[in-house]
Amino acid sequence: MEIETYIEAIMREIDPDNGEINRTPKRVAESYCEFFSGYNVDAIEIAGELYSSDMNDLVILKNIPFESHCEHHLVPIVGIATVGYLPDGKIIGASKLARLVDCFAHRLQLQERMTIEIGKALDVVLAPKGIGIYLEAEHFCIAHRGVKKPGVKLVTRYFSGELKNSLRQEFLAAALGK
C-alpha cells in the first residue's frame, strides 16, 4: 500500500533511530482507511427506505457525536451534531440521520462545508419543508498547535425552508438544550 511507504518515510524523517516502528506504517494506513471511509459511502443511498407520515412538526436528532479530520492539518475535529427537518409527507429512520453525519465526517473536512453537505444531502433524500443542521466541534489544529487554545469550539449552522425563518429559534433551542 502506497500510504505505508509515505508514512514510513515521514517517521524516519522525524525519528530516524527508532527501531520500534516497523508495524506502525501499516497500522496508520489501516487507520486512514477507517478514518476516511466516508469516501466509499453514497450519502443518498444511506437513507434507505423512507416512510410515509402525517408528522407535521420538527423531527430532531441531537447530540450525535462525530469525529472528522481537518483537511488542512490532518488532525482530529471532534464534536456533536444536531440534525432536524420539517417533514413533508415522508420521514427517515433516526439512525439514518446519524449515518449521514458519519458519512461526511469520515472525509477530510472543513466543518463549514460538512454542515452544508449534510443539509443538502438530507434535502435531496427527503425534500422536507425545511432543514436545520447544527455542528459544534473542537479542532485539534486550534487546540494543540498554532494558537493552542484547547476547549475552543467552532459552531456552524445550516438552515433551509421553514427552518430558515419561522422555526429557526425552536430548532436552536432544541439543539442547545434550552
C-alpha positions in Angstrom: 0.0 0.0 0.0 1.4 3.4 -1.0 0.3 5.1 2.2 2.6 2.8 4.2 5.6 3.9 2.2 4.9 7.5 2.8 4.2 7.1 6.5 7.5 5.2 6.9 9.4 8.0 5.2 7.7 10.6 7.4 8.5 8.6 10.6 12.1 8.0 9.5 12.4 11.8 9.0 11.0 12.5 12.4 12.8 9.8 14.4 15.4 8.1 12.2 16.8 6.0 15.1 13.6 4.5 16.3 13.6 0.8 15.5 10.2 0.2 17.1 8.1 1.5 14.2 8.2 -1.5 11.9 4.4 -2.1 12.0 3.4 1.5 12.5 3.1 2.4 8.8 0.7 -0.5 8.2 -1.4 0.5 11.3 -1.6 4.1 10.2 -2.6 3.1 6.7 -5.4 0.9 8.2 -6.4 3.7 10.4 -6.7 6.1 7.5 -8.9 3.6 5.7 -11.3 3.7 8.7 -11.0 7.5 9.3 -11.7 8.3 5.7 -14.3 5.6 4.9 -16.9 8.3 4.0 -15.5 8.5 0.5 -16.8 5.0 -0.1 -20.3 5.8 1.0 -23.0 7.3 -1.1 -24.8 9.8 1.2 -28.0 9.5 -0.8 -28.1 5.7 -0.5 -27.8 5.9 3.3 -31.4 6.9 3.5 -32.7 3.5 2.5 -36.4 3.2 2.9 -38.4 6.3 3.6 -41.7 6.2 5.4 -45.0 8.0 4.8 -46.0 10.1 7.7 -48.5 12.7 8.8 -45.9 14.2 11.1 -46.2 18.0 10.7 -43.7 19.2 13.4 -40.0 19.2 13.7 -38.1 16.0 13.8 -34.7 16.5 15.6 -31.9 14.1 16.4 -29.4 15.7 18.7 -26.1 15.0 20.4 -24.8 12.9 17.5 -21.1 12.5 18.3 -18.7 12.8 15.3 -15.0 12.7 14.6 -13.5 14.1 11.4 -10.1 15.3 10.2 -9.1 18.8 9.2 -8.1 18.8 5.6 -5.5 21.5 6.3 -3.6 19.7 9.1 -4.9 16.1 9.1 -5.7 16.4 12.8 -9.0 15.5 14.5 -12.1 17.5 14.7 -14.4 16.2 17.5 -17.9 17.4 18.1 -21.6 16.9 18.2 -24.2 17.4 15.5 -27.9 18.1 15.7 -30.0 17.3 12.5 -33.6 18.4 12.2 -36.2 18.7 9.5 -39.8 19.5 9.0 -41.4 16.6 7.1 -43.5 16.9 4.0 -45.2 13.6 4.0 -42.0 11.5 4.4 -39.7 10.6 7.3 -36.4 8.8 7.6 -35.2 6.3 10.2 -33.5 8.2 13.0 -30.3 6.1 12.7 -30.0 7.2 9.1 -29.6 10.8 10.3 -26.6 9.7 12.4 -25.2 7.7 9.5 -25.5 10.8 7.3 -23.4 12.8 9.7 -20.8 10.0 9.8 -20.7 9.7 6.0 -19.4 13.3 5.7 -17.4 13.3 9.0 -15.3 10.3 7.6 -13.8 12.5 4.9 -11.2 15.2 5.0 -13.2 18.2 6.1 -13.8 21.8 6.8 -16.6 22.0 9.3 -18.4 24.7 7.4 -18.5 22.5 4.3 -19.6 19.4 6.2 -22.5 21.3 7.7 -23.8 22.3 4.2 -23.2 18.8 2.8 -25.3 17.2 5.5 -28.1 19.7 4.9 -28.1 19.4 1.1 -28.0 15.6 1.2 -31.0 15.5 3.6 -32.8 17.8 1.2 -32.2 15.5 -1.8 -33.3 12.5 0.2 -36.4 13.9 1.9 -37.4 17.1 0.2 -38.7 18.3 3.5 -40.3 21.7 4.2 -37.2 22.8 6.0 -33.8 21.6 7.4 -31.7 22.7 10.4 -28.2 21.5 10.9 -26.0 22.5 13.9 -22.4 21.4 14.4 -20.2 22.2 17.4 -16.7 20.9 17.4 -13.2 21.2 18.8 -10.5 21.4 16.2 -7.1 20.0 17.3 -5.4 22.3 14.9 -6.5 25.1 17.2 -6.3 23.2 20.5 -2.8 21.6 20.0 -0.9 23.7 17.6 -0.7 27.3 16.4 -2.7 29.4 18.9 -3.0 26.4 21.3 -6.5 27.1 22.7 -8.0 23.9 24.0 -11.7 23.8 24.6 -12.5 26.4 21.9 -15.4 25.2 19.8 -16.5 26.2 16.3 -20.2 26.4 15.7 -21.7 26.1 12.2 -25.3 26.1 11.2 -27.3 25.4 8.1 -31.0 26.3 7.6 -33.4 25.9 4.7 -37.1 26.4 4.0 -39.3 27.0 7.1 -36.3 26.5 9.4 -34.6 29.4 7.8 -37.1 31.8 9.4 -40.2 30.8 11.5 -38.8 27.6 13.1 -35.2 28.6 13.5 -35.4 29.6 17.2 -37.3 26.4 18.1 -34.6 24.3 16.4 -31.8 26.1 18.0 -33.4 25.8 21.4 -33.6 22.1 21.0 -30.0 21.9 19.7 -28.7 23.8 22.6 -30.9 22.1 25.2 -32.9 25.2 26.1 
